[in-house]
Amino acid sequence: MDGRLTISFAASDGARDANGVWKPDEARKLLRYTRRIGGRIYGAELINEPNLGATSGLPAGYNAASFARDVAAFRDFVKAEAPELRTIGPGSTGETGVALFNSRGLSTESMLGADPHPRFDYFAYHFYGGRSERCSLMAPTSAIQPENALGEEWLSRTDRALAFYKDLRDRFNPGAPIWLNETAQASCGGDRWAASFLDSFRYTDQLGRLARGGVSAVFHNTLAASDYGLIDEATLTPRPNYWAALLWRRLMGETVLGGAESQPGLHLYSHCMRGKSGGVALLAINVDPGKGRQIALAKGGEGYALTARELRDQAVFLNGATLSMKGDRLPRIAGVRLSPGILSLPPASIQFVAVPDAGNPACTSARKNR
């Protein structure tokens, strides 16, 4: 794949000295072994969700001062052992009104405000809009029902989390790119409908919102495990969110454009088209299951419409044809020709539009449109 590998290190009692200070011994072994076999680790997060304290395997009594001390030791280790390694953190979660755990943890604000002030090359956080039904007893008010999965309140929760953590980034780690390095439909494996087309509205809308908000990378949990995986772990069959991710990655570039104004029931996102200088890509999400919508296209292009017979189906159609693997190969992903004028969007549909010859001056830089 030639992907960039990011990891987290062990930070529990076994990776600490007699005074409870984090030791880099195991991290050093992992980095050196990786180099020895010809690999490279791009970035590392010291602790996964440190604000949850003991829930994340941290020692009893772990506090903000402990975190600042650990991050300082971590940065010293990286500087000496692997100066090319990017540091990622703090990696906190569950601080924006969605109660994911009954136990009380640390606040990210207190951790970042402790001395010496923790700093990271990439400021990262985790977000789940709710807790899945399998763990609902741990947080009964955090469950999300499928009948609310297309509602504005549910879809906008990711905005509140971004605003919360962006404020912390601006105050404590200004200038660092911001990552959402763990997200999915719901924590604790996702609800069973996370594997259906119904969740693709949350996923694609979240990608659009976060790109518009300045998030430079989104890590979806998981690739192939539990109900929220992009791929079924038993059959290795791609789920609807996999196909949505594939279309996003092929069409939507990194430069976000203005002019695509969302409205209740119809969410619009416009980017420079990936890999096509001057090209524009549009994402139009009709979250209304009972009403079609229309948008106007100033220029013709290619359309990629994702639909399903039923919202909770795992089979998804691209322009009316079922998307499925061809043995161990992806099928041909092709759009249909769209003429300038009115484009009709079916109820509960996700429509990508590629306009390669848009000639948008904001999209002519190869650097911006990589």
C-alpha positions in Angstrom: 0.0 0.0 0.0 2.9 2.4 0.7 0.8 3.8 3.5 2.1 5.9 6.3 2.1 3.9 9.5 1.1 5.6 12.8 1.1 3.8 16.1 0.8 4.3 19.8 3.2 2.9 22.5 2.7 0.9 25.6 2.2 3.3 28.6 0.9 1.0 31.4 2.8 -0.1 34.5 5.0 -2.5 32.5 6.5 0.5 30.6 7.4 2.5 33.7 10.2 2.7 36.2 9.8 2.4 40.0 8.8 6.0 40.2 6.0 5.6 37.7 7.8 7.5 34.9 7.4 6.3 31.3 10.4 4.4 30.0 11.2 4.2 26.2 12.7 0.7 26.3 9.9 -1.1 24.6 9.3 1.8 22.2 13.0 1.7 21.2 12.9 -2.0 20.5 9.9 -1.5 18.2 11.4 1.4 16.3 14.7 -0.4 15.8 13.1 -3.7 14.8 10.9 -1.8 12.2 14.0 -0.1 10.7 15.9 -3.4 10.6 13.2 -5.1 8.5 13.1 -2.1 6.1 10.0 -0.3 7.5 9.3 3.1 8.7 6.9 4.5 11.3 5.7 7.9 10.3 4.2 9.1 13.6 3.4 7.9 17.1 0.9 8.7 19.8 2.3 8.0 23.2 -1.0 7.2 25.0 -4.4 6.2 23.5 -7.1 8.4 25.1 -5.1 9.5 28.1 -7.9 11.6 29.5 -9.7 8.3 30.5 -7.0 7.5 33.0 -7.3 4.0 34.4 -9.8 3.0 31.6 -6.9 3.4 29.2 -4.5 1.3 31.3 -2.8 4.1 33.1 -1.5 3.7 36.7 -3.7 4.6 39.6 -3.4 8.3 40.5 -2.4 9.3 37.0 -2.9 13.0 36.6 -2.2 16.0 34.5 1.3 16.4 35.8 2.0 12.8 35.1 0.9 13.3 31.5 3.1 16.4 31.0 6.1 14.5 32.5 5.4 11.5 30.2 5.1 13.6 27.1 8.4 15.4 27.9 10.1 12.0 28.2 8.5 10.9 25.0 9.7 13.9 23.0 13.2 13.6 24.4 13.2 9.9 23.3 12.0 10.8 19.8 14.6 13.5 19.4 17.4 11.1 20.3 16.1 7.9 18.7 14.1 8.9 15.7 14.1 12.7 15.0 12.1 12.1 11.8 9.2 10.6 13.7 6.1 12.9 14.1 4.6 13.1 17.5 0.8 12.9 17.8 -1.4 13.8 20.7 -3.1 14.2 23.0 -5.6 11.7 21.6 -8.4 12.5 24.0 -12.1 11.6 23.6 -15.6 12.1 25.0 -15.5 15.7 26.3 -18.3 17.3 24.3 -21.5 16.3 26.0 -21.5 12.6 24.8 -21.0 10.6 28.0 -19.0 7.6 26.9 -17.9 6.3 30.3 -19.4 6.5 33.8 -16.0 6.9 35.4 -14.4 10.4 35.7 -11.2 11.0 33.9 -8.8 13.9 33.3 -9.7 17.0 31.3 -7.5 17.6 28.3 -7.3 21.3 29.2 -5.6 20.4 32.5 -3.3 17.9 30.8 -2.2 20.5 28.2 -1.8 23.2 30.8 0.5 21.3 33.1 4.3 21.9 33.1 6.2 21.3 31.0 3.5 22.1 28.5 2.9 19.1 26.2 3.3 19.8 22.5 2.8 17.6 19.4 3.6 17.8 15.7 0.0 16.8 15.0 -2.8 17.7 17.4 -5.1 14.7 17.5 -8.4 13.8 19.1 -11.0 11.0 19.0 -14.7 11.3 18.4 -17.8 9.1 18.7 -21.2 10.6 18.5 -22.6 7.9 20.8 -22.0 4.6 22.4 -23.3 1.4 20.7 -26.1 -0.8 22.0 -23.7 -3.5 23.1 -22.3 -1.1 25.8 -25.4 0.9 26.4 -25.4 0.0 30.1 -22.2 1.9 30.5 -23.8 5.1 29.1 -27.5 4.6 28.5 -28.2 8.2 27.4 -25.5 8.0 24.7 -27.2 5.4 22.4 -28.3 6.6 19.0 -31.4 5.1 17.4 -31.4 4.4 13.6 -34.5 6.5 13.1 -32.5 9.5 14.1 -29.4 8.7 12.0 -30.4 11.2 9.2 -31.2 14.0 11.7 -29.3 17.3 11.8 -28.7 16.9 15.6 -26.9 13.6 15.1 -24.9 14.7 12.0 -23.8 17.9 13.6 -22.3 16.4 16.7 -18.9 16.1 15.0 -18.9 19.9 14.7 -19.1 20.4 18.4 -16.2 18.0 19.1 -14.1 19.7 16.5 -14.8 23.2 17.9 -13.9 22.0 21.4 -10.6 20.4 20.4 -9.7 23.1 17.9 -10.0 25.7 20.7 -7.6 23.6 22.8 -5.2 23.3 19.9 -5.2 27.0 19.3 -4.5 27.8 22.9 -1.9 25.1 23.7 -0.4 23.9 20.4 -1.0 26.7 17.9 -0.2 26.0 14.3 -0.2 22.2 14.6 -2.3 20.4 12.0 -5.3 18.8 13.5 -6.2 15.2 13.1 -9.3 13.2 14.0 -7.4 9.9 14.5 -10.2 7.7 15.7 -13.9 7.9 14.7 -16.8 5.7 13.7 -20.6 5.5 14.0 -20.5 4.7 17.7 -17.9 3.6 20.2 -17.6 0.0 21.5 -17.8 -1.7 18.1 -20.6 0.3 16.6 -24.3 -0.5 16.3 -25.3 -3.3 14.0 -26.6 -0.8 11.5 -23.2 0.8 11.3 -22.4 -1.8 8.6 -25.3 -0.6 6.5 -25.9 2.2 4.0 -27.6 4.2 6.7 -24.3 5.1 8.3 -22.7 6.3 5.0 -24.6 9.5 5.4 -22.9 10.2 8.8 -19.6 9.1 7.3 -19.6 11.2 4.1 -21.1 14.2 5.9 -18.5 14.0 8.6 -15.7 14.0 6.1 -17.2 17.1 4.4 -17.7 18.9 7.7 -14.2 18.1 9.0 -12.5 19.1 5.8 -14.4 22.4 5.8 -13.3 22.9 9.5 -9.6 22.4 8.7 -9.0 18.8 9.8 -6.2 17.4 7.6 -6.7 13.7 8.3 -9.5 11.4 9.4 -8.8 7.8 10.7 -11.9 5.6 10.6 -12.2 2.8 13.2 -11.8 0.1 11.9 -10.7 -1.4 8.7 -12.0 -4.9 9.4 -13.3 -5.5 12.9 -16.8 -5.4 14.5 -19.8 -3.6 13.1 -18.2 -0.3 12.4 -15.4 -1.9 10.2 -15.2 -0.8 6.6 -14.8 -4.4 5.6 -16.6 -7.4 7.0 -14.1 -9.3 9.1 -15.5 -12.8 8.3 -16.1 -12.5 4.6 -13.8 -9.6 3.7 -16.7 -8.0 1.8 -16.5 -4.2 1.5 -19.4 -2.5 3.3 -21.1 0.7 2.1 -18.7 3.0 4.0 -15.8 1.4 2.2 -17.3 2.4 -1.2 -18.0 5.9 0.2 -14.4 6.2 1.3 -13.1 5.0 -2.0 -15.1 7.6 -3.9 -14.1 10.3 -1.5 -10.4 9.4 -1.9 -10.5 9.3 -5.7 -12.4 12.5 -6.2 -12.2 14.9 -3.4 -8.9 16.8 -3.2 -7.4 18.6 -0.2 -8.4 22.1 -1.1 -11.9 23.1 0.2 -13.9 25.5 -2.0 -16.6 27.9 -1.0 -19.9 28.4 -2.7 -21.5 25.1 -1.7 -24.0 26.1 0.9 -25.8 23.3 2.8 -29.4 23.5 3.9 -31.6 21.3 6.1 -32.0 18.0 4.3 -29.3 18.8 1.7 -25.7 19.0 2.6 -23.2 20.2 -0.1 -19.4 20.2 -0.1 -17.1 21.4 -2.9 -13.4 20.6 -3.2 -10.7 20.8 -5.9 -10.8 17.5 -7.7 -8.0 15.1 -6.7 -5.3 14.7 -9.4 -6.9 17.1 -11.9 -5.6 20.6 -12.2 -8.5 23.1 -12.4 -11.0 20.4 -11.7 -13.8 20.5 -9.1 -15.5 17.7 -7.2 -18.9 18.2 -5.4 -20.5 16.0 -2.8 -24.3 16.4 -2.5 -26.0 14.4 0.4 -29.7 14.2 0.4 -30.5 13.1 3.9 -34.3 13.4 3.4 -35.7 9.8 3.0 -39.0 11.0 1.6 -38.1 13.8 -0.8 -35.9 14.2 -3.8 -33.8 17.3 -4.2 -32.2 19.3 -7.1 -29.0 21.1 -7.6 -27.9 23.2 -10.6 -24.7 22.3 -12.5 -23.0 25.2 -14.3 -20.9 22.8 -16.3 -21.3 19.1 -17.2 -19.3 16.4 -15.6 -19.5 12.8 -14.3 -21.9 11.6 -11.6 -21.4 8.9 -9.0 -24.7 8.3 -7.1 -24.7 5.9 -4.1 -28.1 4.5 -3.2 -29.6 1.3 -1.7 -33.0 -0.4 -1.8 -33.4 0.0 1.9 -31.3 2.3 4.2 -30.3 -0.6 6.4 -29.1 -2.8 3.5 -25.5 -3.7 3.2 -25.7 -3.8 -0.6 -25.1 -0.4 -2.2 -25.6 0.7 -5.8 -23.4 3.0 -7.9 -25.5 4.6 -10.5 -28.0 1.8 -10.2 -25.5 -1.1 -10.4 -24.5 -3.2 -7.4 -21.0 -2.5 -6.1 -19.1 -5.7 -5.4 -15.6 -7.1 -5.7 -14.5 -9.0 -8.8 -12.7 -11.9 -7.1 -10.0 -10.1 -5.3 -10.1 -7.0 -7.4 -12.1 -3.8 -7.2 -14.7 -3.3 -9.9 -14.4 -0.5 -12.4 -15.5 2.7 -10.8 -17.0 4.9 -13.5 -19.4 7.9 -13.5 -22.2 8.7 -15.8 -22.2 11.7 -18.0 -24.0 14.7 -16.6 -25.0 17.7 -18.7 -25.1 21.3 -17.4 -28.4 22.2 -15.8 -30.6 20.6 -13.1 -29.4 17.4 -11.4 -32.1 15.5 -9.5 -31.0 13.7 -6.3 -33.1 10.7 -5.2 -34.4 10.6 -1.6 -31.7 9.3 0.8 -28.8 9.4 -1.7 -25.2 10.4 -1.8 -24.0 12.0 -5.0 -20.4 12.7 -6.0 -20.0 15.0 -9.1 -16.6 15.4 -10.8 -16.1 18.3 -13.2 -12.5 17.8 -14.5 -12.6 20.8 -16.9 -14.1 23.3 -14.4 -11.0 25.5 -14.9 -11.2 26.8 -11.3 -8.2 29.0 -10.6 -8.0 27.9 -7.0 -7.5 24.3 -8.2 -4.6 24.9 -10.6 -1.8 24.4 -8.1 -0.3 20.9 -8.2 0.7 21.3 -4.6 -2.8 22.0 -3.4 -4.5 19.4 -5.5 -2.3 16.4 -4.8 
